[in-house]
Amino acid sequence: PNRDGYKISWYLDDSYRTPFNINAIIDSDLDLYAKWSKELKITWQAEGGSDANGKKSGTLRVAQGESYSSSFPKVSREGFALEGWFTEDGREITSQTVFYENMTIRARWTEGYHIQLDLQGGALYKNGFYSTDFFLKNGEKCSYIPDPIKDDAAFIGWFDESGNQIPFLSSYIPTR
């Protein structure tokens, strides 16, 4: 069913507490309850950045009174890290933010360096504990990153994009 300006969600109960899983295997009759919610438009502005497709702005759709369940646009900007998404009045927007009206959110950036470690098929000890993708503010040193491990291979060091070896990543301060 369609209803202009509204989003439909399906539930297993008339109090709308148990969402219906569209991927569930149905092996008996069941009643579904439709909940119509006003659909809001959240306009995002990359503020000097863009997404992977080069878009500098776009629109997210969310039901009124709900948070945005998908991930926010992944935007980047050369020489900057995304600090987060913010409203016109400076309030930070997160995946927990509940929306009640149409609004515009803007990317806020911090100047510095995006560091991405290419493990060349290896893994970091305590995989998931250390990030291979992080940001350093201007003048900030890398924090400790353990040497990666890889079956049947020895780690010989970290190298920058030009092939220059970085002797101690934990004391490395990137330069432009």
N, C-alpha and C positions, 0 to 999 in steps of 0.2 A: 504493500500500500504506500501511496505517496500523499503528502500534505505539504504544500508550499510553505517554506520557512520553518519546518519542523523536522525533527529527527525521531525515528522510531527505535525503541529498544524492546526486546522480548524478555519476559520473565516467566518463571514457573509458578509464581504465586501472585495473588492480587494485591499484596502489600509491596510488591516490587523489591523484595529483598534478595531473591535468588535469580540471578540472570541466567537466561537460557544459553547454553554453549552450542553455537551453531555447528560445531564439529562433533557433537556428541552422537553416539550411535543410539538410534531410537528403536526399542524393541517392544514397545507397547503404546497404547493410546495415551495422549497427554493433552492437557489444556495449556495454552500459552496466553499470556496477558500482555497486551501492547501498552507501552507507556510512551506518550507523545511529549516531547520536550522542544521548546523553542530553540531553534538552531542559531547560534551566535557566530559572527565572523570576527576572528582575531587576525588582524593584519599585522604582518611582521615586516620590519625594515632592517636591513643588514648594516646600515650606517657605515658605508665604505667597504664592506665585505660582500661576499656572495656565496651562494651554495654551490654544490658540485656542478650544476647545470648553468652557472653564471647568473642565476636570478638574484636580484638585489632586494626583492620584496615578494610577498606572496600572502595567501590567505589560508588560515587554518579554520576548521569548522568544529565547533564543540556545542554540546547540548547545554542549555542554561541550567545553572546549578550544579554542573559537573566540572571535573578537572579534565585537562587534555590528556587522554590516555596514550597517545602515540608520542614518539620523541619529537622535540622541537627541531626546527630546521638545523642541519649541520652546516654552519657557515664558517668561512675562514677569511682572513685578511692578512696580507703579507706584512710581517714584522709585528704582528699583534696576536694576542690570545683572547678568546671570547671570555669575558668575565661573567656574562649571563644575559638574560632578557629582562628588560625593565619597562614599566609603564611611563607615561609622560610625566607623572609626578614622582618618579624615582623608586617606585615599589618593585621589588624583584618578583619575577614570575618563575615558578618552578612547576614540576609535574604534580605538585600537591595543591596548586592554586585553583580555587573554584571560581568559575566565571559566571557573572550575572548580567553582563552587558557587552555589546560590541566594543572593541577597543583596539588600539594600536600598541604593539610592543616593539621595542627597539633594542638592537644588540648594543652592548657596552663592551668596549675593548680596552685592554691593558697592553702597553707597548713592551716588546721584548722578543723572545725567540721561541719558536716552536721546535721542539726536539723530538725526533722520531727514531727509535732504535730499530734497526733492521737486524734481526737475529739470524738471518741467513739459514732458516730451517731449524734453528736451535730453540731453546726455551730458557727462561729464567728460573732459577731455583725458587721454590714457593710460587709457582706460576699463579698469576692473578694478584699476588701481593704487591709486586713491583709493576709499575706501568711502563710500557714501551713507547708511550706517547704522552709527552708532558710539555710544560711551558716554563721558561725562565724569564724573569723580569730582567731589565737591563742591569748589568753588574752583578747579578746573582750567580752563584756557583751551582753546578749540578749536585744533587744529593747523592748519597752512595747508591750505586747500582751494582749488583753482583755480576760476576762473569757469567755469561750464558753457558749452558751445557748442551752437548749434542753427541749422540751415539757415534762412536768411531771417529771422533774429531777432537782436536785440541784447540782451545780458544787462544788466538794470538794477539788480540787487542781490538780496540775501537778505532775507527777511521772516519774522517769527515767526508763530505761529498766530493772533495777534490782528491781523495786517496791519501791524505796526510794522517799519520797515526796520532792519536790523542793519548799521551802517555798515562794520564790518570784522569779518568772521566769525572771522578768526584771533585777534582779541583779545576775542571774545565770551565772557562768563562767564554761563551761564544762571542764572536765579533762579526760585524756585517762585512 
